[in-house]
Amino acid sequence: MPKLKTNRGAAKRFKKTGTGKVKAKRAFARHILTKKSANRKRSLRRPKMISETNVKGIEKLVPYL
């Protein structure tokens, strides 16, 4: 059976936790940060867990995640 190719863009964006959930960095934390509150920016630092509906598609892109 041939090996599957990993989508390299997705591989850099998603990681798996110890319990098997998929985590990703939050959006909206790159620029125009002056108008965002400190509380909002602090919460953007924490990674988010990807919902179960999207995990199936991510695992297709990154089969060896």
C-alpha positions as CSV (number, residue, x, y, z in Angstrom):
1,M,0.0,0.0,0.0
2,P,1.5,3.4,-0.9
3,K,2.0,6.1,1.7
4,L,-0.3,9.0,1.9
5,K,0.9,12.5,1.3
6,T,0.5,15.0,4.2
7,N,-0.7,18.5,3.5
8,R,2.3,20.4,4.8
9,G,0.3,23.6,5.4
10,A,-2.2,21.8,7.6
11,A,0.6,19.9,9.4
12,K,2.1,23.2,10.5
13,R,-1.2,24.5,11.8
14,F,-2.6,21.5,13.8
15,K,-1.2,19.4,16.6
16,K,-2.8,16.6,18.6
17,T,-3.1,16.6,22.3
18,G,-2.4,13.7,24.6
19,T,-6.1,12.8,24.7
20,G,-6.4,12.8,21.0
21,K,-8.1,16.2,20.4
22,V,-6.9,18.5,17.7
23,K,-5.6,21.9,18.7
24,A,-4.8,25.0,16.6
25,K,-3.6,28.6,17.1
26,R,-6.4,31.2,17.3
27,A,-7.1,33.6,14.5
28,F,-7.1,37.5,14.7
29,A,-3.9,37.7,16.8
30,R,-1.4,38.9,14.1
31,H,-1.9,42.6,13.5
32,I,-4.1,45.6,14.3
33,L,-3.7,44.7,18.0
34,T,-4.0,48.2,19.3
35,K,-7.8,48.3,19.2
36,K,-8.2,44.9,20.8
37,S,-8.4,44.7,24.5
38,A,-5.7,43.2,26.7
39,N,-8.2,40.6,27.9
40,R,-9.1,39.6,24.3
41,K,-5.4,39.4,23.3
42,R,-4.6,37.3,26.3
43,S,-7.3,34.8,25.4
44,L,-6.1,34.6,21.8
45,R,-2.7,33.2,23.1
46,R,-4.4,30.0,24.3
47,P,-4.9,27.4,21.6
48,K,-8.4,26.3,20.6
49,M,-9.7,22.8,20.3
50,I,-11.1,22.0,16.9
51,S,-14.7,20.8,17.0
52,E,-15.5,17.2,16.2
53,T,-17.2,18.2,12.9
54,N,-14.0,19.6,11.5
55,V,-11.6,16.9,12.9
56,K,-12.5,14.4,10.2
57,G,-11.4,16.8,7.4
58,I,-8.2,17.7,9.2
59,E,-7.3,14.0,9.7
60,K,-7.7,13.6,5.9
61,L,-5.2,16.4,5.3
62,V,-2.8,15.2,8.0
63,P,-3.2,11.4,8.0
64,Y,-0.2,10.7,10.4
65,L,-1.2,13.4,12.9
